[in-house]
Amino acid sequence: MQHITYHVSNRVARITLNRPEKRNALNAALVSELITAFEQARQDEQVKVIVLAATGEAFCAGADLAYLQHMQQFTFAENLEDSLRLKNLFVSMYTLTKAIVAQVQGPALAGGCGLVTVCDFAVSATTAKFGYTEVKIGFVPAIVTPFLIKKIGEGKARNLLLSGNIISAQEAVQLGLISHVTEPEKLEEETMKLVTQLVSSNSGESLALTKTLLHRLSPTLDSDLQLAAETNARARSTADCRRGIAAFLNKEKLMW
C-alpha cells in the first residue's frame, strides 16, 4: 500500500493514513487502500479492535482538491462510481463487527471529518479541529450526512453541514461527534487506554452483535446513501463547485 500503513499487535490493527505531504487528503487510491485494510482487519480473527490514525500535522484534510478538479471532466456515471467508492468505505467502517477508534492528532475536515464520524470512538488532541467545510467551496457533504444525523441528531447536523464552520475538539465532544479529548502529548496514551479496555474487558462476540444490531436498526440507510452518492456526483459538475475548487487551488477569496 502506498498511502497507508497497516500493523497488527496484541489484537489491535492500526491503520495509519500516510500521505502527510497532502495532509492525508482523500483520493481514489487512498480510499481503495482503506477499504482493503478494513476488510483485512475484518477477516483477521486475531483482530478485535482497530485504530485509525494519521501521520503529519493533519488527520485528514478531506478530498484531494486537485483530484476533485480533475473529476469535473468525468461523466455523471464516472463521478457516481467514484462517489460510491467513498460510500463503500464509510459503510464498511460503520458495519464492521469490530470496534474502530479514531486517534485524531490534527485537523479532520470535510471527508476527513466523515472518517471520524463513522468510527465508533474518537480520541482527539485538544489542538485538533473538526468541520464539514464542503459548502465553502460549492460542494456538498453528501456521503457523511446520513451517518452524522444518526450520530448527533438532525438539528446539530444541520448547523454543522449548512454553516461549514470549523469547531474545536471541545465543541466536538460536547456535540457527541467525538468521545474523548486530551492534551496532544497524552493522545497515544489515552487512545491505548481506551483500546486496552475494549480488548481486555469487552466480549468480542458481544461487540460484534451490538454493532450488527445498531446497523440493522437503520432500515433506510442503504437508500439514503444511494441518494447521497448521487447528490455527491451531481455536485461535482456544478458551476459553483468548479468555481470554488479553482479559487481554493489559486488561493483566491470567494464571495458567493
Buried (B, 14 or more C-beta within 10 A) or exposed (E): BEBBBBEBEEBBBBBBBBBEEBBBBBBBBBBBBBBBBBEBBBEBEEBBBBBBBBBBEBBBBBBBBEBBBEBBEBEEEEBBBBBBBBBBBBBBBBBBBBBBBBBBBBBBBBBBBBBBBBBBBBBBBEBBBBBBBBBBBBBBBBBBBBBBBBBBEEEBBEEBBEBBBBBBBEBBBEBEBBBBBBEEEEBBEBBBEBBBEBBEEBEBEEBBEBBEEEBEEBEEBEEBBBEBBBBBBBBBBBEBBBBBBBBBEEEEEEEE
